[in-house]
Amino acid sequence: MKYLIWIPFFLFLSCKEEQNISKKATSPSAELVFPEQQLGDLFVEIQLAEIFPDSKTFVDATALDSYDAILKAYQEEKTNSHFNLESFVARYFEVPKVNDLHFKTDTTNSASEHIERLWPVLTKVKDSVGLRNSLIPLPNAYIVPGGRFREVYYWDSYFTMLGLVESGHWDLIEDILDNFSYLINRFGFIPNGNRTYYLSRSQPPFFACMVELLAQKNGASVYKKYRKALKKEYQFWMAHDSVQKTYQHVVKTEYGLMNRYYDIYNKPRQESFREDYSLQKDFPNRDLYRQLRAGAESGWDYSSRWFQDNQELQTIEILEILPVDLNALMFKMETILCSAYESEDAEFINQLKTNQANRLRYLNEVSWNDSLGVFEDVYWKTQEKTGRLSLAMVYPLFSKMANQNQADRVARFIEAHFLKEGGLVTTLKHTGQQWDAPNGWAPLQWITVIGLENYGHQELANEIMSRWVNLNEKVFRTSGKFVEKYHVENLDIEAGGGEYPLQDGFGWSNGVYLAFKGKLK
């Protein structure tokens, strides 16, 4: 069978930012591979031909010959009437292996024992250098989430670390921090994951929280070790040119600079190429690519939280929004940076404190909905609230930005509207998107519990932990697995939604479960 696909010319174009990343990525230790650049129209044809059910499979594949040789063979063979693209791909590429292929669940084990057995399966001890694939090799060991996620993920790692603490794997926690410090020093930020196709964006900035976690064990020397990397990451999130008025992750408001999610590319995500391309084709009047990419940076990919009509993905408008969770995380990063630098950099500390004061004013005067007693995301151009409620409202409690009255009212709202039989639902909308009802996610359970504990709401925090732990154990007893997300409204139904099937493994679910078990003792 011969595959004939019409491919728009703009998909072949490399933007200036991509060329800059390619130059910056080159190092003596490893020549990085950018499959989309190196394969050009062949890459697009393969991704649109649906050879693999999951678009991520091909971008993780390893080329079995040089890219030049593969392209030469493709040019020579594609005009042959018997040419078969699927066979061609099978001949020249090795698809990634399932990470836990040989792992067998022992149902006589407890859930905690199961996770202890699973940690080595999810651990990558050392990356091979010089392979023809999209992996960015890391110098130290790390935990992968599991399933289709065969690389480290930025914000996942913090919640995974919570379980590593309970398991006593402090050396592995430090290895992961060293890896992230390496990525910051090499690229100027922590990418979404250690793949070249993630080098255009980051994820919710939890590096400071990871440093704080290790410092609770090893003391103030941890802050000193990682503070330069932490400052460099902060500068990435706050970078702007006030003369040229160019802004990426920050926007200028009357309250000062505030943060938003952003991606430097305006083209389909390589790992979700077919999905992005098809959506843009169906809705040509909307500029969707960068919106979708920014949504991926948020970690909430995808949610009605970002949808103008509360329901449909094609109405995504995340670039127009100042997210309450991101700005709360930036506030926490500023707090930790102040501790890390103490009195050694007075000018920098003064700037951090000024930025914190600005965020507090913005939170109280713009983001706070006094009628409902919740924090909301805000449109940065109009200063209007989006009106779309989500568990992002608990981040100011996690970062200790709220006052006691605000925290009390958020707690009451969470208990009345978000607490379900299996824990906390992510939003109040049922859209079929994975970051909406009826799904619950481990990281948001943790953020909420810590936020509530910060303001004395221990009884509600305990109830959330108990319901979540019970749900995790029920699913484990019936399936033998810990999974990426859970259906919290009906404990007998599997979670769904999103661009891919439910994944098992699963790093952050393992971590939060063990941490909750430790707190409930």
N, C-alpha and C positions, 0 to 999 in steps of 0.2 A: 504494500500500500504506500502511496506517495502522499506526503503531507504538504498541502498548499495553504499557506496562511498569509493574509494581507497584514503587513506590519507597518505602522506609521513611522515615517522617517525620524520623528522627534525622539523615538525611543532609543535610537542609536547615539544620540548626542551626549557627550560627556560635558557636564558643567564645570566651570572653573574650580568650584569647591572640590569636586571629585578628583580633579587632577592634582590639586594641592594635597589632598589626603593621601593620594598614591605616593607622592614624593615624600611626604612626612612619615609614611608608614615604613619606608625602606630602612632596614637596619642591618648591621653586620651579622646578627644572629639568625635572621630568617628573611627571605624574600617573600613578601605577602602576595597572596593570589586574590585577584578580583575577577571572578568568573564572568560577570556581566561585561566588563571591559574587554577581557581577553577573548571572549567568544562572540561578542557582537550580535549579529542577526541570528546566529545559531542558538545563542542563549535564549533569545526571545521566542524563536520557533519551538524550541523544546518546552519552554514553560507554558506556551499557549496550546500545545498539542495534547495536554493532559495525559502524558505518559505515566506520570505518577499521581496518585490521588491527592497527595500533599505536596504543594509547591516547594516546601522547604527541603524535600528529599534531594532534589537535584542540586540546589546551592550548597548542600553539605557533601555532595559526592566528590570522590577523588579521581582526577584525570589519570588515566593509565599511560598516557604519552604526553609529550609537550603540547601546549595549546596551539602552537604553530602547526605541528604535524596533524593535529585533529582537524583544524580548519582547512588545511590543504586536502586532507582526505574527504572532508565534507564537500568542498568545492568540486572535487573530481567525481564524487559518487552521486550527488543529489539530482543530477539530470538523468540518471539511469532510471528507466521505467520500473525496475524492480527495487528501487531504493526504499528502504523501510527505516524511518527515523528511530523507532523504538529499538530495532536491532542494532542500529548504529550506536546509539547511546549505551546499550548493554556491552558493546564491544570496546568502547573507549572510556567508560566510566565505571567505577566501583561505587555502588550506593552504600551509605553508612549502615553499619550493623546495629541491631537492637542492643542497647547497653546492658540490659539485665536478662539476656536470652537464656542463660543457664540457671538463673536464680529460681528456686522453688520455695513457695511459702510453706512453712510448717505450721499447720493450724493448731498444733498443740502448744505453740508459743503464745504468750501474751502479746498485745499490740506493741508494748514497749520493747519486748525481746525481739519482735519482728524488725523494728526499726534499727535496733543495735546490729542485727545481722545484715541489714540493708545498707548501712553506712559505707562499708567497703565496696559494695556494688556501685554506689553512686559517686565514688571517689575516683578522680583521674589523678594518678600519681605524678606523671610527667608527660608533657606533650611532645610528640615527635616533631622535629624541625625539618623543614624543607619538603614536606609533602605538597602535592599539587591539589590543594583544596582551600576552602575559605577560612579555615581555622587560624586564629592568631595564637601562636604557641605561648603558653605561660610558663614561667620558670619554676613554679611551685605547685603543690597538690591543691585540688579544689573539689567542691561538690557540684555535680550537675543535678538539675531538678528531677530528671527521669523522662522516660518516653521519648518523644520527638525532640526533646530539649537535651542535646548532647554536649553542651558547652556551658560555661559559667554564665549566670544571669545576675545583673547588678543587684536589683532590689530583692530578688529572691534570696540572695546570700545572707542578708541580715537575719531573716526569719529562720533560715536553715541553721544559722549560728546559734540561735536560742536553744535548739536541740543539742547541738554540739557541746554547749556549756553543760547541759544536764548529763551528757555522756562523758564529760571530762576530756574532750578532744581539743584542748587549748592550743596545741601545736598546729593543728589543722586550721583553727581560727586565725592564727598569726600568719600561716601560709597564704590564706585567702586575702588577708589585708595586704600582705606583701605583693601579691599579684595585682591587686587594685592600685597600689602605689606605683607599681611598675607601669601599668596602663596609663595612669595619670602622667607620669614622667615622660612616657613615650608619645602619647597622643594629646595630652593636655586635658583629658577628662576620662571618665570611665564609660566606655561604650555600653550600649544595651546588653551586649554579650560579646564574647571573644571570637567573633566572626567579622570578616572584612565588610560584609554587607550591613553590619551594625555601626559602622564608623561615622555615620551621619547624625547619630543621636545618642542620648544617654537614657537613663531611667530615673525614677524618683530618687533623690540624693540621700541615701542612707549610709554613705561612707562614714560620716561623722558619728552616727549611732553605733557603727561597728567599732570604731576607735574607742568610743566611750565604754562599750561592752568589755573590750579587752583591758581597758584601764581600770575597770572595777576589780579585775583580778591581779593585774601586774603593776598598778600604780601610775603615778604621773609621768614616768619615763615613756609610757606609751604615747602620750600627747606629744612629747618632744620628738619621738621617732617619726611620727606621721604628719606633723603639723605643716611641713612644707608642701606635702602632697595635698593635704586638706585645703590649704590656702589656694593652691593652684586650681583645685576643683571649684572652689568658691569663685575664683576669677573667671572660670569658664561660664558659670551660670550667670554672672553679673556683667559679662563683657558687652560693651556697646561703644559706639563712636558718636559722642554728643555733637561733634562738628558736622559730620556727614549725616547725622541723625539716622544711623543704621542700627537696628535693634533685632535681636534674635530671641534669646530667652528672657529678655527684660523689655518692659514698656514703660514709658514715662507717664506718670500721673501727677496730679497736684500734690499727692502725698509722697512723691519721690518714686524711685524705680521699684517696680514690682515684677514678679516672675510669671512666666507662662511656659508651657511645653512647646517645643519647636523642633523641626528637622530641616537641615540645610538643603535637602534634595526635594525636587518637585517632579517626581516620577514614581512609577509603581515600586513598592517594596520588592526586593528580589525574592525574599522568602515567601511572599504572598502575591507574586506577580500576576498570576491569572485572575485572582480575586479582585485586585485593585484595578487592573486593566478593564475587566468586564464591567465593574461598577462605573468607572469613568465613561466608558463607551455608552452605557445605558443612560447616563445623565450628563451629556456633553456641555450643558450650560453651567455646570458647577465645576469649580477648580478643586478637585478632591484629593489629589495625591499627597500634597504636603499636610493637609488636614488629617488624612489617614495615618501618615507617618508620625505626626505629633501625638495622635491618639495612642500609637504604639509606645511612644516615649513615656506617656503617662502611666503605663502599666495597665490601665483600664481599657483594654482594646477588645471589645468596645462596649459602650454603655450609653443609655438614654441621657445620662448626665451631660453628654456632649452634643445631643441632637436638638436641633431647633424645634422640631415638631414632637419631641419626646418619644419618637417611635422608630423612625427609619434612618438607617446608616447614611444614606445619601444627603441627609440634612446636617451632617457633622459640621461643627463650627468651633472647634477647640482653640484655634489660633486667636479667636476673638475674646477668649475667656481668661481671667486671672483665677486659677484654681486655688481654693482655700487650703488644700493639702500641700501643694508645692510651696506656697508661701509660708506655711507653718513649718515645713521641713527646713526651709532656708533660715527661718528664725532660730530653730534648734541648732543648725550648723553654725550660725553666728554666735550663739551661746557657747558652744563647745570650742570654737576658735578663740573666743575671749579667754577661756580657761587655758587653752594650749599656749597662747602667747603671753598671757598675764601682763606684766608691765614692760615687756621687752620690745614692743612695737606700738608705742602710744598712738601714733597717727592711724595705724591700721585698726586698732581697738576702738578709737573714737569713731571711725567710719562704720565699723560693725555696730556700735551702739546707736549711732544715728539711724542706720538702716533698720535696726530693730524697733526703734521708736516710731519710725515711719510705718512699719508693718503693723504695729499695735494700733496706731491711729486708723489705718485703713481697715483693719479687722473690726474695730469697734464702730466706726462711723459709716462704713460702706458694706462690709460683709455680714454684719450681725443683723438678723431679722428679729426685731424685738416683739413683733406680733406673735410669731411662732416659737420663739426661743431657740433659734438654730443659727448656725453659720452657713452661708451660701457662697457658691461661686459667683463671680461678677463679670459683666461685660466691661472691658477696660475703656472702651471709647465713650460709653454713656454713663458708666458707674451704676448701671441698673443690675439688680440681682437676676440670675437666670430663672429662678423659680423651680429648679429641678433639684429635689432633695436627695441626698445620698449620705453614706457613712463618712464621706470626706469631712462632714461637720465635726467629727471627733478629733481631727488632727490638732486643732488649737489646744485641746485638753492634753493630748500627748506631748505637745511642745511647751506646755505650761504658759500659754499666752492668754487664756481666758481668765476672767475673774470668777469668784465662787458662785455668784448668782447666775452667770452665763453657764457655768458647768452644771449647776443644779438643773437648769431648764433643759439643757441638751440631754442630760441623763433621763429626765422624765419623758422627753420626746422619743428618745431611743427605745426606752422600755415600752412605751405605748404603741409605737409604729413599726419598729425594726426588729424587735425580739420575736423570734419564731420558735417552733418546737426544737429545732436543731441548732439554734444559735441566731446570729444576726444576718438578715438579708442585706444585700448590697445597696439596692435602691428600692423604691416602692412601685416600680414599673415592670410589667411583664412584656418584653419585646422580642424574646428569642436571642438577645445578645447575652454573652456569658457573664458580663459584669452588671447584670440586672437581676431582679427577682426572677425565679425563686432561689437563685444561687447564693451561697455564702462562701467566703474565701478566708483562709487561715490568716493572712496578714492583717486583714481588717478586724478580725476578732481580737488579735493581739493589740493593735493600736487602740481599739476601743477600751479594752480591759485596762491597759496601762493609763489611758486618759482618765477613766473613771476612778482608778485607784489614786491618781494624783490629787483628786479633789474629794476623797473620802467616801466614795460610793462603792464600798467593798461588797455589800450584799448583792447589788446588781452585777458587779464584776464576777463574783462567784457563780451567780446563776448562768451568766453567759458561758463561762468556762465549763461548767458542769454539762450544759446542754451540748456544747461543741464536742467535748470529750466523749460523751455518750454516743453522739452521732458517729464520730470517727470509729469508735469501737464496734458499733453495730455494723457499719459498712465493712470493717475488717473481718468480723465474724462471718459475714455472708459472702464476701468476695476474696478475702485474703489480701486485700490491698489498702494502701493509703493513696488517695487520689488528689488531683490538682484542685478541685472545687467540689462543693457538696450542695445537694438540694436540701435546704433547711426548712422548707414549708411542709414537705411530706417525706418522712424518713424512709419510706419504702420505694422512692423513685430516685433514679440516678440523675445527677446534674447533667445539663446539656448546654447548647448554645455555642456560638463562636464559629471560628473558621476550621476547626479540627476536632476530632473525637476526644472524649474524656481521656486524660493522660494519667497514668499511674506512676508511682515512684515513692513519694513525691516530696522533694526537698523541703519546701516551706510547710507543708502539712505535717510532715514528720517533726520538724523543729518546734512548731507551735504546740502540737500535741504533747510532746515531752515537757515543754516549758509549763504548760497548764497543769500537767500531772504533778510537776514539782511544786507549783504554787498551791495546789489543792490538798497537799499532804497535811 
